[in-house]
């Protein structure tokens, strides 16, 4: 079964187009090293919760949108090998010029347990 890397970040509204360009540049590297699909989603309906929510999770400010992203890999072994190659790729040196605060990014790797249709 596939393996998913998930990410949530806060991006200043003013950096939307810069973020899209950034994502298009660096997401292709993940695809080159084995990812099946990369999806970047700009927050459209991200409500405030009573206890917790996406905005609080990344300490989003009033002038920021929440971006929810994921990378789908065929399996964890491909992900592990692919991520090693991504991190060693010299093109990633430019990734440090992020149009968002990377310290507030939350991320993790996930094993799907339900996938419909399957």
N, CA and C of each residue as an Amber inpcrd file, in Angstrom:
protein
   354
   0.8470000  -1.1900000   0.0000000   0.0000000   0.0000000   0.0000000
   0.8860000   1.2450000   0.0000000   0.3440000   2.3410000  -0.4610000
   1.1090000   3.5810000  -0.5790000   1.5260000   4.1320000   0.7870000
   2.3590000   5.1410000   0.7460000   2.8350000   5.8300000   1.9450000
   2.6690000   7.3260000   1.6960000   2.2470000   8.0650000   2.7230000
   1.9370000   9.4830000   2.5770000   2.7980000  10.3200000   3.5200000
   3.4200000  11.3620000   2.9770000   4.0320000  12.4050000   3.7890000
   3.0620000  13.5690000   3.7800000   2.6430000  14.0320000   4.9610000
   1.6930000  15.1280000   5.0610000   2.3260000  16.3590000   5.6860000
   1.8600000  17.5350000   5.2520000   2.4160000  18.8100000   5.7060000
   1.3090000  19.8340000   5.8890000   1.4490000  20.6800000   6.8920000
   0.5720000  21.8370000   7.0640000   1.4830000  23.0260000   7.3750000
   1.2770000  24.1300000   6.6380000   2.0880000  25.3390000   6.8300000
   1.1930000  26.5660000   6.7720000   1.7060000  27.6650000   7.2560000
   1.0370000  28.9650000   7.1400000   1.8330000  29.7900000   6.1360000
   1.1440000  30.3240000   5.1350000   1.7940000  31.1230000   4.0930000
   1.1360000  32.4940000   4.0400000   1.9230000  33.5620000   4.0770000
   1.3270000  34.8970000   3.9530000   0.5010000  34.9990000   2.6690000
  -0.6960000  35.6120000   2.7810000  -1.5480000  35.8000000   1.6040000
  -0.7550000  36.4360000   0.4670000   0.0940000  37.3850000   0.7860000
   0.8770000  38.1120000  -0.2210000   1.8730000  37.2090000  -0.9490000
   2.1870000  36.0450000  -0.3840000   3.1760000  35.1420000  -0.9860000
   2.5360000  33.9850000  -1.7480000   1.2360000  34.0770000  -2.0400000
   0.5280000  32.9570000  -2.6810000   1.1980000  32.5440000  -3.9930000
   1.3930000  33.4620000  -4.9080000   1.9900000  33.1270000  -6.2060000
   3.4380000  32.6760000  -6.0530000   4.1560000  33.2880000  -5.1380000
   5.5410000  32.8780000  -4.8680000   5.5520000  31.4380000  -4.3350000
   4.5990000  31.1110000  -3.4510000   4.5050000  29.7510000  -2.9240000
   4.2110000  28.7510000  -4.0460000   3.2830000  29.0900000  -4.9230000
   2.9300000  28.1800000  -6.0180000   4.1490000  27.9170000  -6.9030000
   4.9000000  28.9510000  -7.2200000   6.1220000  28.7700000  -8.0030000
   7.1470000  27.9110000  -7.2760000   7.2950000  28.1710000  -5.9830000
   8.2150000  27.3970000  -5.1390000   7.8170000  25.9170000  -5.1670000
   6.5190000  25.6530000  -4.9620000   6.0300000  24.2780000  -4.9420000
   6.2560000  23.5920000  -6.2960000   5.9580000  24.2880000  -7.3710000
   6.1490000  23.6870000  -8.7020000   7.6140000  23.3510000  -8.9510000
   8.5090000  24.1830000  -8.4590000   9.9410000  23.9350000  -8.6370000
  10.3890000  22.7140000  -7.8480000  10.0520000  22.6570000  -6.5740000
  10.5930000  21.6020000  -5.7180000   9.7660000  20.3240000  -5.7070000
   8.4830000  20.3970000  -5.9640000   7.6550000  19.1840000  -5.9860000
   8.0620000  18.2520000  -7.1240000   8.5430000  18.8130000  -8.2270000
   8.9760000  17.9620000  -9.3380000  10.1620000  17.0820000  -8.9510000
  10.9560000  17.5340000  -7.9920000  12.0860000  16.7220000  -7.5330000
  11.5750000  15.4720000  -6.8210000  10.5290000  15.6090000  -6.0120000
   9.9420000  14.4360000  -5.3440000   9.4360000  13.4390000  -6.3810000
   8.7820000  13.9420000  -7.4250000   8.2820000  13.0640000  -8.4850000
   9.4330000  12.3680000  -9.1980000  10.4990000  13.0840000  -9.4240000
  11.6740000  12.5220000 -10.0950000  12.2650000  11.3610000  -9.3010000
  12.1600000  11.4160000  -7.9690000  12.7560000  10.3870000  -7.1290000
  11.7370000   9.3890000  -6.5760000  10.6070000   9.2450000  -7.2690000
   9.7130000   8.1300000  -6.9510000   8.3320000   8.4410000  -6.4340000
   8.0540000   9.6920000  -6.0840000   6.6960000  10.0140000  -5.6190000
   5.7050000   9.7990000  -6.7630000   4.5120000   9.3720000  -6.4120000
   3.4470000   9.1480000  -7.3870000   2.7070000  10.4500000  -7.6640000
   2.5420000  11.2490000  -6.6060000   1.7080000  12.4440000  -6.6980000
   2.1010000  13.4090000  -5.5870000   2.0490000  14.7010000  -5.8970000
   2.2480000  15.7410000  -4.8940000   1.0790000  16.7070000  -5.0240000
   0.4400000  17.0200000  -3.8950000  -0.7290000  17.9000000  -3.9000000
  -0.4900000  19.0350000  -2.9110000  -0.7090000  20.2690000  -3.3750000
  -0.5980000  21.4700000  -2.5390000  -1.9880000  22.1190000  -2.5290000
  -2.5650000  22.3160000  -1.3550000  -3.9200000  22.8530000  -1.2470000
  -3.9230000  24.1470000  -0.4380000  -4.4120000  25.2250000  -1.0520000
  -4.5200000  26.5290000  -0.3980000  -5.8070000  26.5580000   0.4020000
  -5.7430000  26.9070000   1.6770000  -6.9160000  26.9090000   2.5490000
  -8.0540000  27.7700000   2.0060000  -9.2490000  27.2090000   1.9860000
 -10.4300000  27.8980000   1.4820000 -11.5250000  27.9510000   2.5450000
 -11.6590000  26.8810000   3.2970000 -12.6840000  26.7820000   4.3430000
 -12.0030000  26.1550000   5.5620000 -11.2690000  26.9740000   6.2980000
 -10.4690000  26.5050000   7.4330000 -10.9960000  27.1870000   8.6910000
 -12.0270000  26.5970000   9.3050000 -12.6770000  27.2560000  10.4440000
 -11.8350000  27.2240000  11.7190000 -12.0860000  28.2000000  12.5570000
 -11.4910000  28.2050000  13.8970000 -12.2190000  27.1740000  14.7370000
 -11.4670000  26.3810000  15.4710000 -12.0580000  25.3880000  16.3480000
 -12.2010000  25.9270000  17.7570000 -12.8560000  25.1500000  18.6130000
 -13.0150000  25.5590000  20.0060000 -11.8020000  25.1660000  20.8450000
 -11.1420000  24.0880000  20.4680000  -9.9820000  23.6130000  21.2250000
  -8.7060000  23.6750000  20.3900000  -8.8060000  23.2000000  19.1540000
  -7.6490000  23.2190000  18.2520000  -8.1460000  23.2800000  16.8180000
  -7.2680000  23.6260000  15.9080000  -7.6130000  23.7010000  14.4870000
  -6.3310000  23.8320000  13.6790000  -6.4650000  23.8350000  12.3640000
  -5.2900000  23.9530000  11.4950000  -4.5470000  25.2690000  11.7230000
  -5.2660000  26.3590000  11.8780000  -4.6180000  27.6620000  12.0510000
  -3.7710000  27.6830000  13.3260000  -4.3270000  27.1670000  14.4120000
  -3.5690000  27.1240000  15.6630000  -2.3670000  26.1880000  15.5560000
  -2.5470000  25.0980000  14.8380000  -1.4740000  24.1060000  14.7330000
  -0.2000000  24.7020000  14.1470000  -0.3580000  25.6510000  13.2190000
   0.8150000  26.2720000  12.5850000   0.9830000  27.7330000  12.9980000
   0.2450000  28.1460000  14.0250000   0.3030000  29.5190000  14.5400000
   0.1060000  30.5450000  13.4170000  -0.8970000  30.2710000  12.5460000
  -1.1730000  31.1730000  11.4230000  -1.6100000  32.5350000  11.9270000
  -1.0490000  33.5680000  11.3090000  -1.4080000  34.9390000  11.6380000
  -2.5910000  35.3730000  10.7730000  -3.1610000  36.5000000  11.0990000
  -4.3350000  36.9970000  10.3930000  -4.0990000  37.1500000   8.8940000
  -2.8800000  37.5080000   8.5070000  -2.5750000  37.7290000   7.0880000
  -1.9960000  36.4850000   6.4080000  -2.2460000  35.2920000   6.9860000
  -1.7200000  34.0510000   6.4360000  -2.8420000  33.0600000   6.1340000
  -2.6050000  32.2360000   5.1360000  -3.5020000  31.1330000   4.7980000
  -2.8430000  29.8230000   5.2080000  -3.6620000  28.8300000   5.4850000
  -3.1560000  27.5060000   5.7970000  -3.0450000  26.7210000   4.4900000
  -1.9060000  26.0620000   4.3140000  -1.6840000  25.2000000   3.1580000
  -1.5400000  23.7710000   3.6750000  -2.3160000  22.8840000   3.0780000
  -2.3190000  21.4640000   3.4220000  -1.7740000  20.7140000   2.2110000
  -0.7140000  19.9430000   2.4200000  -0.0360000  19.2860000   1.2980000
   0.2540000  17.8330000   1.6300000   0.3930000  17.0480000   0.5710000
   0.8460000  15.6850000   0.7880000   1.6090000  15.1760000  -0.4210000
   2.4860000  14.2330000  -0.1220000   3.2520000  13.5280000  -1.1460000
   2.8580000  12.0650000  -1.0300000   2.4270000  11.4900000  -2.1360000
   2.0620000  10.0720000  -2.1510000   3.1890000   9.2850000  -2.8010000
   3.6100000   8.2390000  -2.1060000   4.6670000   7.3480000  -2.5820000
   4.0730000   5.9580000  -2.7830000   4.6690000   5.1260000  -3.6360000
   4.1160000   3.7810000  -3.8250000   4.1960000   2.9230000  -2.5600000
   5.2230000   3.1530000  -1.7320000   5.4050000   2.4040000  -0.4890000
   6.4720000   3.1240000   0.3460000   6.6410000   2.6820000   1.5840000
   7.5800000   3.3520000   2.4840000   9.0330000   3.1870000   2.0370000
   9.3700000   2.0390000   1.4790000  10.7440000   1.8240000   1.0210000
  11.1040000   2.8160000  -0.0970000  10.1770000   3.0290000  -1.0250000
  10.4120000   4.0090000  -2.0990000  10.5210000   5.4010000  -1.5110000
   9.6820000   5.7040000  -0.5190000   9.7290000   7.0150000   0.1390000
  11.0700000   7.2220000   0.8240000  11.5120000   6.2420000   1.5940000
  12.7750000   6.3880000   2.3180000  13.9440000   6.6000000   1.3560000
  13.9920000   5.8030000   0.2910000  15.0640000   5.9410000  -0.7000000
  14.9380000   7.2770000  -1.4390000  13.7220000   7.6370000  -1.8130000
  13.4840000   8.8870000  -2.5320000  13.8370000  10.1030000  -1.7000000
  13.4520000  10.1070000  -0.4410000  13.7500000  11.2470000   0.4300000
  15.2520000  11.4080000   0.6350000  15.9830000  10.3020000   0.7220000
  17.4410000  10.3940000   0.8320000  18.0160000  11.0830000  -0.3980000
  17.5140000  10.7170000  -1.5730000  17.9900000  11.3360000  -2.8170000
  17.5930000  12.8050000  -2.8820000  16.3750000  13.1080000  -2.4550000
  15.9080000  14.5000000  -2.4610000  16.8180000  15.3490000  -1.5830000
  17.1050000  14.8880000  -0.3840000  17.9030000  15.6690000   0.5600000
  19.3500000  15.8600000   0.0950000  19.8560000  14.9560000  -0.7280000
  21.2220000  15.0700000  -1.2450000  21.2790000  15.8420000  -2.5550000
  20.1430000  16.0880000  -3.1770000  20.1100000  16.7450000  -4.4830000
  20.5160000  18.2120000  -4.3460000  21.5050000  18.6640000  -5.1030000
  21.9700000  20.0470000  -4.9800000  20.9000000  21.0970000  -5.3190000
  19.8810000  20.7250000  -6.0720000  18.7990000  21.6700000  -6.3700000
  18.0410000  22.0690000  -5.1160000  18.0710000  21.2160000  -4.1020000
  17.3560000  21.5010000  -2.8550000  18.0340000  22.5900000  -2.0290000
  19.2670000  22.9490000  -2.3560000  19.9520000  24.0280000  -1.6310000
  19.1390000  25.3200000  -1.6940000  18.4880000  25.5540000  -2.8110000
  17.6860000  26.7720000  -2.9800000  16.3690000  26.7060000  -2.2140000
  16.0020000  25.5440000  -1.7000000  14.7230000  25.3870000  -0.9840000
  14.6940000  26.1620000   0.3240000  15.8400000  26.5640000   0.8320000
  15.8690000  27.2950000   2.1000000  15.2530000  28.6890000   1.9830000
  15.0900000  29.1820000   0.7640000  14.4580000  30.4990000   0.5360000
  12.9420000  30.3270000   0.4500000  12.3680000  29.7950000   1.5250000
  10.9340000  29.4820000   1.5580000  10.0870000  30.7510000   1.6720000
   8.9520000  30.7860000   0.9690000   8.0380000  31.9310000   1.0870000
   7.0850000  31.7830000   2.2840000   7.5340000  31.0790000   3.3070000
   6.7680000  30.8360000   4.5320000   7.7510000  30.5370000   5.6520000
   7.2580000  30.5220000   6.8780000   8.0950000  30.2430000   8.0420000
   8.1530000  28.7330000   8.2670000   9.2510000  28.1190000   7.8440000
   9.4050000  26.6730000   7.9540000   9.4140000  26.1450000   9.3840000
   9.7080000  27.0070000  10.3510000   9.7170000  26.5700000  11.7560000
   8.3140000  26.2340000  12.2500000   7.2980000  26.7610000  11.5720000
   5.9190000  26.4920000  11.9900000   5.2630000  25.3800000  11.1770000
   6.0260000  24.7240000  10.3200000   5.4980000  23.6060000   9.5340000
   5.2870000  22.3980000  10.4350000   4.1720000  21.7130000  10.2400000
   4.0030000  20.4130000  10.8950000   3.9900000  19.3650000   9.7850000
   4.5650000  18.2160000  10.0720000   4.6790000  17.1870000   9.0350000
   4.8110000  15.8250000   9.6800000   4.5780000  14.8060000   8.8820000
   4.7390000  13.4410000   9.3530000   4.4940000  12.4570000   8.2300000
   4.9090000  11.2210000   8.4590000   4.6850000  10.1360000   7.5060000
   3.5440000   9.2620000   7.9850000   2.7200000   8.8090000   7.0360000
   1.4930000   8.0980000   7.3740000   1.2970000   6.8510000   6.5120000
   0.8300000   5.7950000   7.1500000   0.4480000   4.5660000   6.4640000
  -1.0700000   4.5860000   6.2910000  -1.5690000   4.5820000   5.0480000
  -3.0140000   4.5540000   4.8530000  -3.6340000   3.2900000   5.4480000
  -4.7650000   3.4530000   6.0920000  -5.4870000   2.2910000   6.6330000
  -6.8400000   2.1020000   5.9460000  -7.3470000   3.1370000   5.3050000
  -8.5600000   3.0640000   4.4900000  -8.3110000   3.9200000   3.2570000
  -8.6410000   3.3940000   2.0850000  -8.5130000   4.1480000   0.8450000
  -9.6810000   3.7750000  -0.0590000 -10.5650000   4.7140000  -0.3210000
 -11.7540000   4.4350000  -1.1330000 -11.7820000   5.3480000  -2.3370000
 -12.1940000   4.9710000  -3.5070000 -12.3310000   3.5410000  -3.8490000
 -10.9630000   2.8770000  -3.8900000 -10.9120000   1.6190000  -3.6740000
  -9.6500000   0.9540000  -3.5040000  -9.2440000   0.1270000  -4.6510000
